[in-house]
Amino acid sequence: MEEIKKFIDHIHPMNTTDWDFFSSKLYRETVKKDATLINIGEVENYLSFISEGIVRFYIPQEESDLTFGFLFENEFITAYDSFITRTPSQYQIETLTNATLWRISYQDLQEVYQKTESGNAIGRRMAENMFLIKSKREIALLSKTAEERYLDLFRERPNLLKQIPLKYIASYIGVTPQALSRIRKRIT
């Protein structure tokens, strides 16, 4: 739980009383590789902090899934649009490795917002961070080549990329696995 405390303190320091209340609402869950965290049509009920592991966001397709996001250790994960609107998710989230998550329910998070001094500030900063990640991805898709997107991903997470199947990386950068293979040959 220490890593989530460090992450939150980096966003906005929590006093001891707020931290004690917030941390009392968290529970630890260990999840196996390839576990589905949310399916299409389900309402997201949890905000989770990845203590260990890698997850992906995707839309299942008949021929191949459309992967549009990866999250790694020390990041929060949720189907955020479903979480805040309380409507069914239009995508799925699954683990790509064994994972350890610290989770808080929607109801408990609302209570943290209401009963702590720093809960709302932290919630706002996390929402802003999620927006920046989404915005960066959209701008990259519109303004960079597939090779540039691959190199960006490789620069940001070189060791972790070794754990992600190439077909998911290809889908994420918007190319076929064959095109990704050609990109990788060009840059090595």
Disulfide bonds with the S-S distance in Angstrom:
none
